[in-house]
Amino acid sequence: MSKMETTGQFILRKLSDAGSFLYRKLVFPFVKMGIERKRDSIIGKGAYLYKGTVLEGRDYIGDKAELSNVKMGYSSYIGRDSILSNARVGRYTCIAGLETAIGRHPVKGECMSVHPAFYSAAAQYGYSYAKETYYEEVKYTDKENGICISIGNDVWIGKGVMIADGVTVGDGAVIGAGSLVLSDVEPYAIYAGTPARKTGDRFDKDTVRRLLELRWWDKGEAWIAAHADDYRRPDTFFNSLGDTNDT
């Protein structure tokens, strides 16, 4: 006999649905204003931040984007209609449009059926035949904090990209529009395609090494503002820092 949702569970679920609807419509608009002012950020029309989402500051969340348990680094933005959950986004990262794909199914012979009712006791879809959970449905990059996808600093992600759980996108990487990312992306590399594959590098190896050592995104607003003009000349950027030891 499969485990079914009890009457009590059904009532609690419906009460929770009603409470969520009222909170989203009546309370969240005021919460949103408070977040925008406190974090000096912009949250677009119809955008919603679920529990666990934190903005570091000067972030931009596009219209109708939905974020659940997302840690947004300083001065990063996410385009409209994006759906992110259980993700960490670095600083100065640009996301035109992204959907995170959280959850996996046993497709390589681990179970007779791909339906969770046969391998998960969580009954996440209302019932389960399984007495215990024996297949790991989610891959984490930081299990302690419930993070399934880690996106680095100074990353650019094109519109219509989908990233699977367990993936880490390295600092400085670029992912072309419409890509499906199923494995880790190297720092400062350019990836594109379905599935996404490496197509090039943003800089030569020595420059990449120096950028990863410098970690300019951690320098603070004052340092970045003072050196902002030099960002326009990547070939001479490090020379412009001189011998002041401020790297």
N, C-alpha and C positions, 0 to 999 in steps of 0.2 A: 504494500500500500504506500503510495507516494505521500510525502509530507505536504499538506495543503495549508493555505492561509486560514487561520481561525477567524471566527466572527470578531473577536476582540482585536486581532491584528488588523482586520479589514477596517474597523471603526477608527482605530488609531491612525492608520494610513490616510484615511479620508480627512480626519481632523488635521493631520499634519499638512495635507495638500491645501486645505482651506487657509491654515495659518500662513503657509508659505506665500499663497496668492495675495493675502492681505498685506503681508510684510513687504512684498515686492512692489505692490501698487501704492501703498499708503506711507510706509515707513522708509523704504530704501531711498527715495528721492532726497530726503533730508540727510540720510546717512551719506549719500553720495556727495552732497554739497560739503559736508564736514570733511570727508576724505580729500576732496579737491583742494580745499583751503589749507588743510593741515599738511598735505604732501605736495602742494604747489603743482598739482597735476590736472589733467583734463580727462573727464570720463564722458564719452559721447552719448548721444540720445539713444535710449533703449538698451544701453550696455548694462551688464549686471555682474557684480562681484559676489561670488558665493563664499561660504565659510573657508577661512584659511588663506585667502588672497591678501597679499600685502604689497603695497607700492612703496619703493624706497624714496621716490621723489622726482619731480619733473617728468613724470611718465604721461603717456597719451594712450588712452584706450578708445578705439574707434567705435562708431555707432553699432549697436546691436551685438557687440562682442560679448562673450560670456567666459568668465574666468573662475575656476574652482580650484582652490588650494594652489594658487600660482604665486611665486615669489618674484616680483618684478624688480630688476635692478634699476639703478638711477638713470634717468633720461632715456629710457627705452620706449618704443611705441609698438602697438599692435593694431593692425588695420581692421576695418569694419567686418562684421559677420564672423570673425574668428572665434573658434571654440577651443579653449585650452583647459586642461585639468591636470593636477598633480605634476606641475612643471616648475622648473626654475629657469628664469631668464636673466642673463647677465646685464651689465651696464652698457649704455649706448648701442643697444641692439635694435635693429629695424626689421619689423615683421609686417609685410604687406598683407598677408592673409594666410592663416594657418589653422589646421585642425589636428589635434592630437588624438591618436588612436590608441586607447588604453584597453588592454584585455586581449587574450589569446585563446585559441581553441586547439584541441588535440587533433592535428591534421596528419600526423606522421605515425599512425598506428598505436598511439597511446590509449585510445579508447575506441569502442565500436561506433560510437556516435559523437558528433561534434556538439551536441546540445548539453549545456551545463547541468541539466537535470540528472545526468548520468554520472557526473564526476565531481559535482560541487554540492556540499550540504547547505550552502548559504541560502538556497531557495530564492535567489535574487529575481526570478521571474514568476514567483508565486507558489512554486512547488518544487520538490526534488525527490528522486528515487534513491539518491546516494545517502548512505549512512555516515559517510565521512568524505572530506575533500582530499583527493589524492593527486590532482593535477594543478600545478601553479598557473593560474590564469593571468597573472600580472608580473611583469619584470620591472625591477626598480633600479634606479641609479643611486638612490639614497633611501633605503627602506625605512630607516629610523624616522625620517621626516615625511615619509609617504610620497617621495618624489620619483616619478617614473621616467621623466624626460628632462635632461639638463642641456640648456642652450647657453653657450658662452657669451663673452663680451664682444662688442663690435662685430656682431654677426648680422648678415643681411639675408632675409628669407623672402622669396618672391610670393606672389599671390597664388592661392590654390595648392599650397604644399601640405602634405600629410606626413606626420612623423609618428612612428610606432613606439610603444613603450620599451624601456631599456636602452634607449639611444642617447648618446652624448654628442652634442654638436660643439666642436672645438672653437676656441676664441678666434675671431677674425674670419670665420668661414662664410662662404656664400652658397646659397641653395637656390637654384633656378626655379622659376614659376612652374607649378603643376607637378613638381617632383614628389615621389613616394620614397621616404627615407626609412630604410629598414635596418641599417647598421650605422655604427659610429662614423662621424665626419671629422676628418683631420683639421687641425688648426690652420687657418689661412688658406684652405683649399677651396676650390670651386667644384660643386657637385650639381648634377642635373640628371633628369630622366626618371623612368619608372621600370625597375627600381633605380634610385639615384646612384650614380657612379661618378668617380672623380674625373673631371675634364681638364683641370689645370690648377695653377697656384696663383695667388694674388701677388706674391713677391718671391724673390729668390730665397734660397735656404738660409743664407746668412742674415738677411733682413728679418725673416720670420723668427729666427732664433733670438735676435736682439729685441724684437717687439714683444715676444713672450717673456723675456727677462725684464723688460721695462715695465710692462703692465700699466700703461699710461692711464687706463680707466680707473685705477686705484689711487691716482695721484691727488685727487681732490680738485674742486672747482677752481681754486686760485691758480694752481699749477697749469691746469688745462687751458684756462683763459689766457694765461701769459704766453703759452706756446701755440695757441690756436692758429696763428698765421703760418706757422711752419708745417702744419698738416697738409697744406696745399702743395708741398714739394716733397713727396715721399722719398725721392732719390737723394735728397740732401738733408732730410729730417734730422738724422743723428748728428751730422756735422753742425747743424744749427744749435744743438745743445751745448756745443763747445766743451771746454774742460772744467765746467763749473761743478761737476760731480752731483748735479741735480737730477741725474737719471736714476 
